[in-house]
Amino acid sequence: MTADDGSETVVIRRLIPVPRERVFAAWLEPASLAVWMCPGPVVSASAEVDARVGGRFRIVMKHPNGDADHWGEYLAIDPPSKLSFSWMSQATDRQPTIVLVEFFDRGGDTEIVLTHRRLPPPQTEPHRKGWSDIVQKLGATLASGSRA
């Protein structure tokens, strides 16, 4: 998808066999984020979270060839249905992009719809792959019963 300003949008959907309260909570717990916020070749991550509207977060993904720093601010926290935050990194040219994560109850399972807007066009596919990996790892971690 292309926005009017020339930026791109990525949308990722996934069904996770875990209640949405637990899936939602995993996005705001630093220890949880460090477990599954590891796309592709990322070997580990660290996270700092101030989980309130206007609060900031920082996630450092540790790649084999160095660290990738990501940061932003929480724009909306509406448990257990919606989370929105700005997302900045070197891959976004240090410009704010916007992530919206929606959590839908599907009979005890949770459907996640993650929408990432305002991406620089060359970063659309890398972010699509990254978020797909992240959401898959989130689902696997929570479904396995691991404390995420």
N, CA, C and O atoms as a GROMACS GRO file, in nm:
protein
  592
    1MET      N    1   0.084  -0.119   0.000
    1MET     CA    2   0.000   0.000   0.000
    1MET      C    3   0.087   0.124   0.000
    1MET      O    4   0.190   0.128   0.068
    2THR      N    5   0.048   0.223  -0.074
    2THR     CA    6   0.119   0.350  -0.076
    2THR      C    7   0.026   0.460  -0.027
    2THR      O    8  -0.089   0.470  -0.070
    3ALA      N    9   0.076   0.542   0.064
    3ALA     CA   10  -0.001   0.655   0.114
    3ALA      C   11   0.016   0.774   0.020
    3ALA      O   12   0.102   0.772  -0.068
    4ASP      N   13  -0.065   0.877   0.041
    4ASP     CA   14  -0.057   0.996  -0.044
    4ASP      C   15   0.079   1.066  -0.034
    4ASP      O   16   0.122   1.132  -0.129
    5ASP      N   17   0.147   1.050   0.080
    5ASP     CA   18   0.276   1.117   0.098
    5ASP      C   19   0.393   1.037   0.041
    5ASP      O   20   0.508   1.074   0.062
    6GLY      N   21   0.366   0.927  -0.028
    6GLY     CA   22   0.471   0.845  -0.086
    6GLY      C   23   0.523   0.738   0.008
    6GLY      O   24   0.606   0.657  -0.031
    7SER      N   25   0.474   0.737   0.133
    7SER     CA   26   0.518   0.635   0.227
    7SER      C   27   0.437   0.507   0.207
    7SER      O   28   0.338   0.506   0.134
    8GLU      N   29   0.479   0.402   0.272
    8GLU     CA   30   0.418   0.271   0.254
    8GLU      C   31   0.354   0.223   0.384
    8GLU      O   32   0.386   0.271   0.492
    9THR      N   33   0.262   0.126   0.369
    9THR     CA   34   0.194   0.063   0.482
    9THR      C   35   0.209  -0.087   0.472
    9THR      O   36   0.195  -0.145   0.364
   10VAL      N   37   0.237  -0.150   0.586
   10VAL     CA   38   0.245  -0.296   0.596
   10VAL      C   39   0.133  -0.341   0.688
   10VAL      O   40   0.110  -0.279   0.793
   11VAL      N   41   0.062  -0.449   0.651
   11VAL     CA   42  -0.042  -0.508   0.736
   11VAL      C   43  -0.011  -0.656   0.754
   11VAL      O   44   0.008  -0.729   0.656
   12ILE      N   45  -0.005  -0.700   0.879
   12ILE     CA   46   0.021  -0.839   0.914
   12ILE      C   47  -0.097  -0.889   0.997
   12ILE      O   48  -0.140  -0.822   1.091
   13ARG      N   49  -0.151  -1.007   0.961
   13ARG     CA   50  -0.260  -1.069   1.038
   13ARG      C   51  -0.215  -1.207   1.083
   13ARG      O   52  -0.149  -1.279   1.009
   14ARG      N   53  -0.252  -1.242   1.206
   14ARG     CA   54  -0.218  -1.375   1.256
   14ARG      C   55  -0.315  -1.414   1.367
   14ARG      O   56  -0.356  -1.331   1.448
   15LEU      N   57  -0.351  -1.541   1.369
   15LEU     CA   58  -0.435  -1.597   1.475
   15LEU      C   59  -0.345  -1.667   1.575
   15LEU      O   60  -0.265  -1.753   1.537
   16ILE      N   61  -0.357  -1.631   1.702
   16ILE     CA   62  -0.277  -1.690   1.808
   16ILE      C   63  -0.372  -1.761   1.904
   16ILE      O   64  -0.469  -1.701   1.950
   17PRO      N   65  -0.346  -1.888   1.936
   17PRO     CA   66  -0.439  -1.966   2.018
   17PRO      C   67  -0.424  -1.937   2.168
   17PRO      O   68  -0.405  -2.028   2.249
   18VAL      N   69  -0.433  -1.809   2.203
   18VAL     CA   70  -0.417  -1.762   2.340
   18VAL      C   71  -0.516  -1.648   2.359
   18VAL      O   72  -0.538  -1.570   2.266
   19PRO      N   73  -0.578  -1.634   2.480
   19PRO     CA   74  -0.670  -1.522   2.504
   19PRO      C   75  -0.604  -1.386   2.482
   19PRO      O   76  -0.485  -1.368   2.510
   20ARG      N   77  -0.684  -1.292   2.432
   20ARG     CA   78  -0.625  -1.163   2.393
   20ARG      C   79  -0.568  -1.083   2.509
   20ARG      O   80  -0.476  -1.003   2.487
   21GLU      N   81  -0.618  -1.101   2.630
   21GLU     CA   82  -0.560  -1.029   2.744
   21GLU      C   83  -0.412  -1.065   2.760
   21GLU      O   84  -0.329  -0.979   2.790
   22ARG      N   85  -0.382  -1.192   2.741
   22ARG     CA   86  -0.243  -1.238   2.755
   22ARG      C   87  -0.157  -1.190   2.637
   22ARG      O   88  -0.041  -1.153   2.656
   23VAL      N   89  -0.214  -1.192   2.518
   23VAL     CA   90  -0.140  -1.147   2.400
   23VAL      C   91  -0.112  -0.997   2.412
   23VAL      O   92   0.000  -0.951   2.386
   24PHE      N   93  -0.213  -0.921   2.452
   24PHE     CA   94  -0.196  -0.776   2.468
   24PHE      C   95  -0.087  -0.747   2.572
   24PHE      O   96   0.002  -0.666   2.546
   25ALA      N   97  -0.094  -0.812   2.687
   25ALA     CA   98   0.002  -0.787   2.795
   25ALA      C   99   0.145  -0.813   2.751
   25ALA      O  100   0.237  -0.745   2.795
   26ALA      N  101   0.164  -0.912   2.664
   26ALA     CA  102   0.300  -0.947   2.619
   26ALA      C  103   0.369  -0.831   2.548
   26ALA      O  104   0.492  -0.823   2.547
   27TRP      N  105   0.291  -0.740   2.488
   27TRP     CA  106   0.347  -0.626   2.415
   27TRP      C  107   0.399  -0.516   2.507
   27TRP      O  108   0.472  -0.427   2.462
   28LEU      N  109   0.362  -0.520   2.636
   28LEU     CA  110   0.401  -0.412   2.727
   28LEU      C  111   0.496  -0.457   2.836
   28LEU      O  112   0.533  -0.377   2.922
   29GLU      N  113   0.536  -0.584   2.835
   29GLU     CA  114   0.627  -0.638   2.937
   29GLU      C  115   0.768  -0.649   2.878
   29GLU      O  116   0.788  -0.723   2.781
   30PRO      N  117   0.865  -0.578   2.934
   30PRO     CA  118   1.001  -0.580   2.879
   30PRO      C  119   1.060  -0.722   2.867
   30PRO      O  120   1.121  -0.754   2.765
   31ALA      N  121   1.041  -0.805   2.968
   31ALA     CA  122   1.096  -0.941   2.962
   31ALA      C  123   1.033  -1.020   2.849
   31ALA      O  124   1.099  -1.101   2.784
   32SER      N  125   0.905  -0.998   2.824
   32SER     CA  126   0.834  -1.065   2.716
   32SER      C  127   0.886  -1.017   2.581
   32SER      O  128   0.919  -1.099   2.494
   33LEU      N  129   0.893  -0.887   2.563
   33LEU     CA  130   0.941  -0.831   2.436
   33LEU      C  131   1.081  -0.884   2.402
   33LEU      O  132   1.110  -0.913   2.286
   34ALA      N  133   1.165  -0.897   2.502
   34ALA     CA  134   1.302  -0.945   2.478
   34ALA      C  135   1.304  -1.088   2.425
   34ALA      O  136   1.400  -1.127   2.359
   35VAL      N  137   1.201  -1.166   2.455
   35VAL     CA  138   1.195  -1.306   2.411
   35VAL      C  139   1.158  -1.317   2.262
   35VAL      O  140   1.222  -1.392   2.189
   36TRP      N  141   1.057  -1.241   2.218
   36TRP     CA  142   1.002  -1.263   2.084
   36TRP      C  143   1.022  -1.147   1.986
   36TRP      O  144   0.987  -1.160   1.868
   37MET      N  145   1.077  -1.037   2.029
   37MET     CA  146   1.101  -0.924   1.938
   37MET      C  147   1.235  -0.947   1.868
   37MET      O  148   1.326  -0.864   1.875
   38CYS      N  149   1.244  -1.061   1.800
   38CYS     CA  150   1.371  -1.107   1.740
   38CYS      C  151   1.348  -1.158   1.598
   38CYS      O  152   1.346  -1.280   1.577
   39PRO      N  153   1.331  -1.070   1.501
   39PRO     CA  154   1.306  -1.116   1.364
   39PRO      C  155   1.432  -1.168   1.295
   39PRO      O  156   1.544  -1.127   1.328
   40GLY      N  157   1.413  -1.257   1.201
   40GLY     CA  158   1.522  -1.303   1.115
   40GLY      C  159   1.645  -1.345   1.191
   40GLY      O  160   1.638  -1.432   1.277
   41PRO      N  161   1.760  -1.283   1.159
   41PRO     CA  162   1.886  -1.324   1.219
   41PRO      C  163   1.911  -1.266   1.359
   41PRO      O  164   2.018  -1.287   1.416
   42VAL      N  165   1.814  -1.194   1.415
   42VAL     CA  166   1.833  -1.136   1.548
   42VAL      C  167   1.849  -1.249   1.649
   42VAL      O  168   1.766  -1.339   1.656
   43VAL      N  169   1.957  -1.244   1.727
   43VAL     CA  170   1.985  -1.351   1.822
   43VAL      C  171   1.929  -1.325   1.961
   43VAL      O  172   1.905  -1.419   2.036
   44SER      N  173   1.907  -1.200   1.995
   44SER     CA  174   1.846  -1.164   2.122
   44SER      C  175   1.805  -1.017   2.116
   44SER      O  176   1.840  -0.945   2.023
   45ALA      N  177   1.731  -0.976   2.219
   45ALA     CA  178   1.686  -0.837   2.226
   45ALA      C  179   1.682  -0.794   2.372
   45ALA      O  180   1.677  -0.877   2.463
   46SER      N  181   1.684  -0.664   2.392
   46SER     CA  182   1.658  -0.608   2.524
   46SER      C  183   1.550  -0.502   2.507
   46SER      O  184   1.536  -0.444   2.399
   47ALA      N  185   1.475  -0.478   2.614
   47ALA     CA  186   1.364  -0.383   2.603
   47ALA      C  187   1.350  -0.302   2.731
   47ALA      O  188   1.366  -0.353   2.842
   48GLU      N  189   1.320  -0.174   2.713
   48GLU     CA  190   1.285  -0.083   2.821
   48GLU      C  191   1.148  -0.027   2.785
   48GLU      O  192   1.126   0.016   2.673
   49VAL      N  193   1.055  -0.029   2.882
   49VAL     CA  194   0.917   0.010   2.854
   49VAL      C  195   0.862   0.100   2.964
   49VAL      O  196   0.872   0.068   3.082
   50ASP      N  197   0.803   0.212   2.925
   50ASP     CA  198   0.724   0.297   3.014
   50ASP      C  199   0.582   0.289   2.959
   50ASP      O  200   0.541   0.372   2.878
   51ALA      N  201   0.507   0.187   3.004
   51ALA     CA  202   0.379   0.149   2.944
   51ALA      C  203   0.264   0.241   2.986
   51ALA      O  204   0.179   0.205   3.067
   52ARG      N  205   0.265   0.359   2.928
   52ARG     CA  206   0.155   0.455   2.948
   52ARG      C  207   0.151   0.545   2.825
   52ARG      O  208   0.253   0.563   2.758
   53VAL      N  209   0.035   0.600   2.796
   53VAL     CA  210   0.026   0.693   2.683
   53VAL      C  211   0.123   0.808   2.709
   53VAL      O  212   0.119   0.871   2.815
   54GLY      N  213   0.208   0.834   2.612
   54GLY     CA  214   0.313   0.934   2.628
   54GLY      C  215   0.443   0.876   2.680
   54GLY      O  216   0.547   0.941   2.677
   55GLY      N  217   0.437   0.751   2.728
   55GLY     CA  218   0.557   0.683   2.775
   55GLY      C  219   0.640   0.636   2.656
   55GLY      O  220   0.588   0.621   2.544
   56ARG      N  221   0.767   0.612   2.681
   56ARG     CA  222   0.856   0.574   2.572
   56ARG      C  223   0.902   0.430   2.589
   56ARG      O  224   0.893   0.373   2.698
   57PHE      N  225   0.951   0.373   2.480
   57PHE     CA  226   1.011   0.241   2.485
   57PHE      C  227   1.140   0.243   2.403
   57PHE      O  228   1.161   0.330   2.318
   58ARG      N  229   1.224   0.145   2.430
   58ARG     CA  230   1.346   0.124   2.352
   58ARG      C  231   1.368  -0.026   2.342
   58ARG      O  232   1.365  -0.097   2.443
   59ILE      N  233   1.390  -0.073   2.222
   59ILE     CA  234   1.418  -0.214   2.197
   59ILE      C  235   1.548  -0.220   2.118
   59ILE      O  236   1.562  -0.156   2.014
   60VAL      N  237   1.643  -0.296   2.169
   60VAL     CA  238   1.770  -0.314   2.100
   60VAL      C  239   1.775  -0.459   2.052
   60VAL      O  240   1.781  -0.552   2.133
   61MET      N  241   1.773  -0.476   1.921
   61MET     CA  242   1.781  -0.609   1.861
   61MET      C  243   1.928  -0.638   1.831
   61MET      O  244   1.996  -0.559   1.766
   62LYS      N  245   1.975  -0.751   1.880
   62LYS     CA  246   2.116  -0.787   1.864
   62LYS      C  247   2.132  -0.880   1.744
   62LYS      O  248   2.098  -0.998   1.749
   63HIS      N  249   2.185  -0.824   1.636
   63HIS     CA  250   2.212  -0.896   1.512
   63HIS      C  251   2.353  -0.954   1.518
   63HIS      O  252   2.435  -0.906   1.596
   64PRO      N  253   2.384  -1.056   1.438
   64PRO     CA  254   2.521  -1.107   1.435
   64PRO      C  255   2.624  -1.000   1.397
   64PRO      O  256   2.739  -1.008   1.438
   65ASN      N  257   2.582  -0.900   1.320
   65ASN     CA  258   2.675  -0.795   1.275
   65ASN      C  259   2.658  -0.663   1.350
   65ASN      O  260   2.706  -0.560   1.304
   66GLY      N  261   2.590  -0.665   1.465
   66GLY     CA  262   2.576  -0.542   1.544
   66GLY      C  263   2.435  -0.523   1.596
   66GLY      O  264   2.345  -0.601   1.565
   67ASP      N  265   2.417  -0.420   1.675
   67ASP     CA  266   2.287  -0.392   1.737
   67ASP      C  267   2.203  -0.298   1.650
   67ASP      O  268   2.256  -0.212   1.580
   68ALA      N  269   2.071  -0.317   1.657
   68ALA     CA  270   1.977  -0.228   1.589
   68ALA      C  271   1.885  -0.168   1.696
   68ALA      O  272   1.810  -0.240   1.762
   69ASP      N  273   1.892  -0.039   1.712
   69ASP     CA  274   1.817   0.033   1.813
   69ASP      C  275   1.683   0.079   1.755
   69ASP      O  276   1.678   0.135   1.646
   70HIS      N  277   1.574   0.055   1.829
   70HIS     CA  278   1.438   0.097   1.791
   70HIS      C  279   1.378   0.168   1.911
   70HIS      O  280   1.397   0.125   2.025
   71TRP      N  281   1.306   0.276   1.886
   71TRP     CA  282   1.247   0.349   1.996
   71TRP      C  283   1.119   0.414   1.950
   71TRP      O  284   1.091   0.424   1.830
   72GLY      N  285   1.040   0.460   2.048
   72GLY     CA  286   0.916   0.528   2.015
   72GLY      C  287   0.840   0.567   2.139
   72GLY      O  288   0.889   0.558   2.251
   73GLU      N  289   0.717   0.612   2.114
   73GLU     CA  290   0.630   0.660   2.219
   73GLU      C  291   0.493   0.596   2.203
   73GLU      O  292   0.442   0.580   2.092
   74TYR      N  293   0.433   0.558   2.316
   74TYR     CA  294   0.299   0.499   2.313
   74TYR      C  295   0.196   0.608   2.286
   74TYR      O  296   0.189   0.708   2.357
   75LEU      N  297   0.116   0.587   2.183
   75LEU     CA  298   0.014   0.684   2.142
   75LEU      C  299  -0.123   0.646   2.194
   75LEU      O  300  -0.204   0.734   2.224
   76ALA      N  301  -0.151   0.516   2.206
   76ALA     CA  302  -0.279   0.466   2.258
   76ALA      C  303  -0.255   0.330   2.323
   76ALA      O  304  -0.187   0.244   2.268
   77ILE      N  305  -0.312   0.313   2.442
   77ILE     CA  306  -0.308   0.184   2.512
   77ILE      C  307  -0.450   0.159   2.560
   77ILE      O  308  -0.497   0.222   2.654
   78ASP      N  309  -0.519   0.065   2.495
   78ASP     CA  310  -0.659   0.036   2.524
   78ASP      C  311  -0.674  -0.115   2.544
   78ASP      O  312  -0.715  -0.187   2.453
   79PRO      N  313  -0.638  -0.165   2.667
   79PRO     CA  314  -0.641  -0.309   2.691
   79PRO      C  315  -0.782  -0.366   2.682
   79PRO      O  316  -0.876  -0.300   2.726
   80PRO      N  317  -0.802  -0.483   2.629
   80PRO     CA  318  -0.703  -0.564   2.558
   80PRO      C  319  -0.721  -0.555   2.407
   80PRO      O  320  -0.692  -0.651   2.335
   81SER      N  321  -0.768  -0.441   2.358
   81SER     CA  322  -0.807  -0.437   2.216
   81SER      C  323  -0.715  -0.358   2.123
   81SER      O  324  -0.710  -0.387   2.004
   82LYS      N  325  -0.641  -0.258   2.174
   82LYS     CA  326  -0.565  -0.174   2.082
   82LYS      C  327  -0.440  -0.118   2.149
   82LYS      O  328  -0.441  -0.080   2.266
   83LEU      N  329  -0.331  -0.116   2.069
   83LEU     CA  330  -0.206  -0.057   2.112
   83LEU      C  331  -0.149   0.017   1.992
   83LEU      O  332  -0.143  -0.038   1.882
   84SER      N  333  -0.108   0.142   2.012
   84SER     CA  334  -0.049   0.219   1.903
   84SER      C  335   0.074   0.291   1.956
   84SER      O  336   0.076   0.340   2.069
   85PHE      N  337   0.178   0.296   1.870
   85PHE     CA  338   0.302   0.360   1.911
   85PHE      C  339   0.378   0.409   1.789
   85PHE      O  340   0.363   0.357   1.678
   86SER      N  341   0.460   0.512   1.812
   86SER     CA  342   0.553   0.552   1.707
   86SER      C  343   0.668   0.452   1.707
   86SER      O  344   0.696   0.389   1.809
   87TRP      N  345   0.734   0.439   1.592
   87TRP     CA  346   0.844   0.342   1.576
   87TRP      C  347   0.952   0.409   1.494
   87TRP      O  348   0.930   0.447   1.378
   88MET      N  349   1.069   0.425   1.554
   88MET     CA  350   1.180   0.488   1.484
   88MET      C  351   1.305   0.401   1.495
   88MET      O  352   1.326   0.332   1.595
   89SER      N  353   1.385   0.405   1.391
   89SER     CA  354   1.512   0.333   1.389
   89SER      C  355   1.593   0.388   1.273
   89SER      O  356   1.547   0.476   1.200
   90GLN      N  357   1.712   0.338   1.257
   90GLN     CA  358   1.792   0.377   1.141
   90GLN      C  359   1.719   0.339   1.012
   90GLN      O  360   1.729   0.409   0.912
   91ALA      N  361   1.645   0.227   1.015
   91ALA     CA  362   1.573   0.180   0.896
   91ALA      C  363   1.455   0.270   0.858
   91ALA      O  364   1.406   0.264   0.746
   92THR      N  365   1.409   0.355   0.950
   92THR     CA  366   1.303   0.450   0.916
   92THR      C  367   1.362   0.589   0.897
   92THR      O  368   1.291   0.690   0.903
   93ASP      N  369   1.493   0.594   0.873
   93ASP     CA  370   1.564   0.722   0.858
   93ASP      C  371   1.549   0.808   0.984
   93ASP      O  372   1.554   0.931   0.978
   94ARG      N  373   1.531   0.740   1.099
   94ARG     CA  374   1.512   0.806   1.229
   94ARG      C  375   1.389   0.896   1.231
   94ARG      O  376   1.377   0.986   1.314
   95GLN      N  377   1.297   0.871   1.138
   95GLN     CA  378   1.171   0.946   1.131
   95GLN      C  379   1.061   0.861   1.195
   95GLN      O  380   1.064   0.739   1.185
   96PRO      N  381   0.963   0.925   1.260
   96PRO     CA  382   0.857   0.847   1.324
   96PRO      C  383   0.765   0.781   1.221
   96PRO      O  384   0.713   0.845   1.130
   97THR      N  385   0.746   0.653   1.240
   97THR     CA  386   0.644   0.578   1.168
   97THR      C  387   0.541   0.537   1.272
   97THR      O  388   0.567   0.551   1.392
   98ILE      N  389   0.426   0.488   1.230
   98ILE     CA  390   0.319   0.458   1.325
   98ILE      C  391   0.278   0.312   1.315
   98ILE      O  392   0.250   0.261   1.206
   99VAL      N  393   0.276   0.245   1.431
   99VAL     CA  394   0.232   0.106   1.439
   99VAL      C  395   0.103   0.101   1.519
   99VAL      O  396   0.093   0.161   1.626
  100LEU      N  397   0.004   0.030   1.465
  100LEU     CA  398  -0.123   0.003   1.534
  100LEU      C  399  -0.136  -0.148   1.543
  100LEU      O  400  -0.129  -0.217   1.441
  101VAL      N  401  -0.154  -0.200   1.664
  101VAL     CA  402  -0.177  -0.343   1.683
  101VAL      C  403  -0.316  -0.357   1.742
  101VAL      O  404  -0.346  -0.305   1.850
  102GLU      N  405  -0.402  -0.429   1.669
  102GLU     CA  406  -0.538  -0.454   1.715
  102GLU      C  407  -0.550  -0.601   1.754
  102GLU      O  408  -0.494  -0.689   1.688
  103PHE      N  409  -0.625  -0.626   1.861
  103PHE     CA  410  -0.640  -0.760   1.917
  103PHE      C  411  -0.789  -0.794   1.917
  103PHE      O  412  -0.868  -0.729   1.986
  104PHE      N  413  -0.827  -0.897   1.841
  104PHE     CA  414  -0.967  -0.936   1.829
  104PHE      C  415  -0.988  -1.073   1.893
  104PHE      O  416  -0.913  -1.167   1.867
  105ASP      N  417  -1.092  -1.083   1.978
  105ASP     CA  418  -1.127  -1.211   2.039
  105ASP      C  419  -1.193  -1.299   1.934
  105ASP      O  420  -1.292  -1.260   1.873
  106ARG      N  421  -1.138  -1.416   1.914
  106ARG     CA  422  -1.192  -1.514   1.819
  106ARG      C  423  -1.220  -1.644   1.892
  106ARG      O  424  -1.157  -1.746   1.866
  107GLY      N  425  -1.318  -1.638   1.986
  107GLY     CA  426  -1.358  -1.757   2.060
  107GLY      C  427  -1.249  -1.811   2.150
  107GLY      O  428  -1.228  -1.932   2.155
  108GLY      N  429  -1.179  -1.725   2.222
  108GLY     CA  430  -1.071  -1.766   2.310
  108GLY      C  431  -0.934  -1.754   2.246
  108GLY      O  432  -0.833  -1.749   2.316
  109ASP      N  433  -0.929  -1.750   2.114
  109ASP     CA  434  -0.805  -1.722   2.041
  109ASP      C  435  -0.799  -1.572   2.017
  109ASP      O  436  -0.896  -1.500   2.041
  110THR      N  437  -0.685  -1.525   1.969
  110THR     CA  438  -0.668  -1.382   1.941
  110THR      C  439  -0.622  -1.364   1.798
  110THR      O  440  -0.524  -1.424   1.754
  111GLU      N  441  -0.694  -1.280   1.725
  111GLU     CA  442  -0.647  -1.238   1.594
  111GLU      C  443  -0.575  -1.104   1.614
  111GLU      O  444  -0.632  -1.009   1.666
  112ILE      N  445  -0.449  -1.100   1.572
  112ILE     CA  446  -0.372  -0.975   1.574
  112ILE      C  447  -0.374  -0.918   1.433
  112ILE      O  448  -0.351  -0.988   1.335
  113VAL      N  449  -0.402  -0.788   1.425
  113VAL     CA  450  -0.385  -0.715   1.299
  113VAL      C  451  -0.287  -0.602   1.330
  113VAL      O  452  -0.319  -0.508   1.402
  114LEU      N  453  -0.168  -0.613   1.274
  114LEU     CA  454  -0.064  -0.513   1.293
  114LEU      C  455  -0.053  -0.430   1.166
  114LEU      O  456  -0.032  -0.484   1.057
  115THR      N  457  -0.067  -0.299   1.180
  115THR     CA  458  -0.059  -0.207   1.067
  115THR      C  459   0.054  -0.108   1.095
  115THR      O  460   0.053  -0.037   1.196
  116HIS      N  461   0.152  -0.106   1.006
  116HIS     CA  462   0.267  -0.014   1.021
  116HIS      C  463   0.262   0.085   0.905
  116HIS      O  464   0.276   0.048   0.789
  117ARG      N  465   0.240   0.212   0.939
  117ARG     CA  466   0.224   0.319   0.839
  117ARG      C  467   0.346   0.411   0.835
  117ARG      O  468   0.426   0.416   0.929
  118ARG      N  469   0.358   0.483   0.723
  118ARG     CA  470   0.459   0.587   0.703
  118ARG      C  471   0.600   0.532   0.684
  118ARG      O  472   0.697   0.600   0.714
  119LEU      N  473   0.612   0.411   0.635
  119LEU     CA  474   0.744   0.353   0.612
  119LEU      C  475   0.809   0.412   0.488
  119LEU      O  476   0.741   0.438   0.389
  120PRO      N  477   0.940   0.435   0.492
  120PRO     CA  478   1.010   0.474   0.368
  120PRO      C  479   0.995   0.358   0.268
  120PRO      O  480   1.015   0.242   0.305
  121PRO      N  481   0.962   0.386   0.142
  121PRO     CA  482   0.937   0.278   0.045
  121PRO      C  483   1.042   0.168   0.040
  121PRO      O  484   1.004   0.051   0.029
  122PRO      N  485   1.172   0.197   0.048
  122PRO     CA  486   1.270   0.087   0.043
  122PRO      C  487   1.263  -0.006   0.166
  122PRO      O  488   1.318  -0.116   0.164
  123GLN      N  489   1.195   0.039   0.271
  123GLN     CA  490   1.190  -0.039   0.395
  123GLN      C  491   1.061  -0.118   0.411
  123GLN      O  492   1.041  -0.184   0.513
  124THR      N  493   0.973  -0.114   0.312
  124THR     CA  494   0.845  -0.184   0.323
  124THR      C  495   0.863  -0.335   0.337
  124THR      O  496   0.813  -0.395   0.432
  125GLU      N  497   0.934  -0.396   0.244
  125GLU     CA  498   0.950  -0.542   0.248
  125GLU      C  499   1.031  -0.588   0.368
  125GLU      O  500   0.994  -0.687   0.430
  126PRO      N  501   1.143  -0.522   0.403
  126PRO     CA  502   1.213  -0.564   0.525
  126PRO      C  503   1.125  -0.557   0.650
  126PRO      O  504   1.134  -0.645   0.736
  127HIS      N  505   1.040  -0.454   0.660
  127HIS     CA  506   0.950  -0.445   0.775
  127HIS      C  507   0.839  -0.550   0.767
  127HIS      O  508   0.800  -0.605   0.870
  128ARG      N  509   0.788  -0.579   0.649
  128ARG     CA  510   0.687  -0.684   0.635
  128ARG      C  511   0.744  -0.817   0.685
  128ARG      O  512   0.679  -0.890   0.760
  129LYS      N  513   0.867  -0.848   0.642
  129LYS     CA  514   0.932  -0.972   0.684
  129LYS      C  515   0.959  -0.970   0.835
  129LYS      O  516   0.935  -1.068   0.904
  130GLY      N  517   1.010  -0.858   0.884
  130GLY     CA  518   1.041  -0.846   1.027
  130GLY      C  519   0.920  -0.863   1.115
  130GLY      O  520   0.922  -0.941   1.210
  131TRP      N  521   0.811  -0.789   1.084
  131TRP     CA  522   0.690  -0.801   1.165
  131TRP      C  523   0.628  -0.939   1.152
  131TRP      O  524   0.574  -0.991   1.250
  132SER      N  525   0.634  -1.000   1.035
  132SER     CA  526   0.582  -1.137   1.020
  132SER      C  527   0.657  -1.233   1.112
  132SER      O  528   0.596  -1.315   1.180
  133ASP      N  529   0.790  -1.222   1.113
  133ASP     CA  530   0.871  -1.306   1.202
  133ASP      C  531   0.837  -1.280   1.349
  133ASP      O  532   0.821  -1.373   1.427
  134ILE      N  533   0.827  -1.152   1.384
  134ILE     CA  534   0.800  -1.116   1.523
  134ILE      C  535   0.665  -1.170   1.569
  134ILE      O  536   0.655  -1.229   1.676
  135VAL      N  537   0.561  -1.151   1.490
  135VAL     CA  538   0.427  -1.198   1.528
  135VAL      C  539   0.424  -1.352   1.534
  135VAL      O  540   0.356  -1.409   1.620
  136GLN      N  541   0.496  -1.417   1.443
  136GLN     CA  542   0.504  -1.564   1.447
  136GLN      C  543   0.573  -1.608   1.576
  136GLN      O  544   0.526  -1.701   1.641
  137LYS      N  545   0.684  -1.543   1.615
  137LYS     CA  546   0.755  -1.580   1.737
  137LYS      C  547   0.672  -1.549   1.861
  137LYS      O  548   0.677  -1.624   1.959
  138LEU      N  549   0.597  -1.440   1.859
  138LEU     CA  550   0.507  -1.409   1.969
  138LEU      C  551   0.407  -1.523   1.986
  138LEU      O  552   0.388  -1.572   2.097
  139GLY      N  553   0.342  -1.564   1.877
  139GLY     CA  554   0.244  -1.671   1.883
  139GLY      C  555   0.304  -1.801   1.933
  139GLY      O  556   0.245  -1.869   2.017
  140ALA      N  557   0.421  -1.836   1.882
  140ALA     CA  558   0.486  -1.962   1.923
  140ALA      C  559   0.524  -1.957   2.070
  140ALA      O  560   0.507  -2.056   2.142
  141THR      N  561   0.574  -1.844   2.116
  141THR     CA  562   0.614  -1.829   2.257
  141THR      C  563   0.493  -1.843   2.348
  141THR      O  564   0.497  -1.917   2.446
  142LEU      N  565   0.386  -1.771   2.316
  142LEU     CA  566   0.267  -1.774   2.402
  142LEU      C  567   0.198  -1.911   2.395
  142LEU      O  568   0.152  -1.962   2.498
  143ALA      N  569   0.189  -1.969   2.278
  143ALA     CA  570   0.120  -2.098   2.262
  143ALA      C  571   0.196  -2.211   2.332
  143ALA      O  572   0.135  -2.308   2.377
  144SER      N  573   0.328  -2.197   2.342
  144SER     CA  574   0.407  -2.301   2.410
  144SER      C  575   0.393  -2.296   2.560
  144SER      O  576   0.439  -2.385   2.631
  145GLY      N  577   0.328  -2.189   2.608
  145GLY     CA  578   0.310  -2.174   2.753
  145GLY      C  579   0.428  -2.107   2.819
  145GLY      O  580   0.430  -2.093   2.941
  146SER      N  581   0.526  -2.064   2.740
  146SER     CA  582   0.639  -1.993   2.796
  146SER      C  583   0.590  -1.863   2.858
  146SER      O  584   0.492  -1.804   2.813
  147ARG      N  585   0.658  -1.821   2.960
  147ARG     CA  586   0.623  -1.694   3.024
  147ARG      C  587   0.671  -1.582   2.935
  147ARG      O  588   0.790  -1.548   2.935
  148ALA      N  589   0.579  -1.525   2.857
  148ALA     CA  590   0.615  -1.414   2.769
  148ALA      C  591   0.542  -1.290   2.810
  148ALA      O  592   0.558  -1.185   2.749
   0.00000   0.00000   0.00000
